[in-house]
């Protein structure tokens, strides 16, 4: 048989075998071949940190109120302050409903972000903003709970920056995740969604 028809024959046989295998496996594994859209992802959880006043706090101290949480660092030149400003502006648009929400900034750079550093940083965004730091182990535990990526990146001129994920989390009065947003959300859209969900 010429080479080209032979190749076509082999491909047809392979496709047929693949089809039989797929049918066989899909009969054994019901979800194979379809999108499974049920289930939940565990995001959030307990943390034990220190606030900008040097006071020990845990997630349980915020029960009964919503938390709007952002993980970042004070030396961040752009994304962190921009996202914090979005949070502040969105909360300003909520009027009296703002009192139901505690805006929380958790550092991913505890070596530099001491309580004193955090105190002046969060004050720039609002008197009700809470800044949290802690030991490296405590921060790592909080990052893990919220599925936050954070890593040091050395700079050419010395020192380092922090590469990290940029997500705003809305946590309910029961300590469970309600929603999350990326840093691209606008203040009006964030305010609208917060009003609807709190």
N, C-alpha and C positions, 0 to 999 in steps of 0.2 A: 504494500500500500504506500502511495506517495507520502512524504513527510508531513505536508500541511493537513490533509484529511486525517492522518493518524493523530496529529496533535489535537485536532478538533474532537475526534472520537474520545481521546483521553480526558479532555476537558468536560465533555458531556457526561462521561461516566463519573468523574469526580464530583460534578455538580449534583448528579443523582444520588450519590452516596452521602453527600453533605445534607441533602434534603431529607433522606431517610433518617440520618443521625439526628438532625434537628427535630424531626417529628417524634422520634423515640425519646429524646431527652425532654422535650416539652411535655410529653405525657407523664414522665416521671417527676419533673420539676415544674409545677403549675405556673410559676411566675416567669419562666423563661420565654422570651419573645414578646413580653409586654412590659410597660412601665409600671413600676410599683410606686404608688403615691401615698401609701399609708405609713404611719410610724412618726416618731418625733426624734429630734436631736437634743441631747442633754447639753444645754448651754447655761452657764451660771452656777452659782453655788456659794457655799460659805467662804468667807475670807476674814482674816484677822490682821489688821493693818494699823497705821498710825496717821492721825489727821494733821492738818497744818498747824494745829496748836499743841502738838506733841501728845495728844490723848489717844489711848488705845481704843479702836472701834472695830466692830465686826458687822457683817451683813445684817445681823439681828437687830442692830441699833436703828435700822431704817424700816423695820416692819411697820405696816400701817400707812406708809407713804410710797409713792413710786420713786424709783431711782432712774435718772438718765445718766448712764455711765459712758465715759470715754477713756480709753487707754492711750497715753501719749507720753511726752516728756518735755520739760520746760525749755531745753536747749534746741528744740525743733524749730527750724527757721520758717516753715511755711504751713504745712498741712495741719499740725496741731493747733496753733493759734487761730487759724482760719476756721477749723471745725468747732473749736470752743466758742468763737464769735457767732457762728451759726446757731449753736445751742442757746447762747445768751439772747440773741435776737428773737429766736422762736419763743423762748420763755417770756420775753417782754410782751409778745403779742397775745399772751394767754390771759392777761388780766388777773382776776382773783383766783382763777384755776391754777395759776402758777404755784400756789401754796401747797398743792397736792404732790408736787414733784421736787425731788432733791437732785440738783445737778452735781455729779461726782466725777472728778478727774483722778484716775489711778495711774501713777507713773510706771513706765517700763524701764526707768533708769534710776533705781534707788541709790546708786553710788553718788550721784550728783544732786538728785532731787530730795534734799532734806526737808523736814517740816518748815524750816525758815524760808527756804527757796520757794516751796509750794505756796506758802502764805501770801507772798507778794504776787505770785503768778495768778492764782485763782481769784484774788481780789480784783484783778483787772477786768474780770468778766462778770462779776456780780457778788454782792455781799453774801448771798446764800450758797455760793459754790463751795464744795468740799474738795480738798486735795488730800489724797491718800498715798502714803509711801510705807516702807517697812523693810525688813531684811530681804536679802536676795531670795531666800527660800520662800518667804511669805508672798513676795511679788510673783515668783514663778508659779506658785500654787494658784494665785488668782488668775494669772494668764492662762494656765491650763484649764481652769474651770470655765473660762469664757472663750476658749479656743482662740486665744490671741497669739499671733506670731510676733516675736521680738528678738532681735539679734544685734550685737555690736558690729559696726563697720568702721575700721580704722580710716582716718583721713590722711591725705598725703602730707599735710602740714603738721601732723601730730594730733593727738586727741582722737575722738571717735564721735560718730553719729549713731543713732539707733534706727535700724530698719524695722518697721513694725506694721501690722495690719491696722486699718483705720475704719473702725466700726463704732457707731453709737448704739448702745443697748438701752432699751426701755424694760425695766424690771418692775414687776407688780408688787403691791403691798405684802403679798405672801412670799416674796423672794424668788418668784419664778419669772422666766423671760416672757415678756408680752410681745415685743417686736424688736427689730433692729434696722438700722439705716446706714448707708454709706456716706462718706463725707461730701458727696456731690449733691445731697439733698438741700433744697433751698429753705431759708427760715420760714416763709409762709407755708410751704408744704409740710415741714416738720411740725409747726404749730397746729396746723389743721389736723394732722394725724394724732398728735398728742391729745388734743381736745376730744377726739373721737374715742380714744382708747383709755383715757383716764377719767 
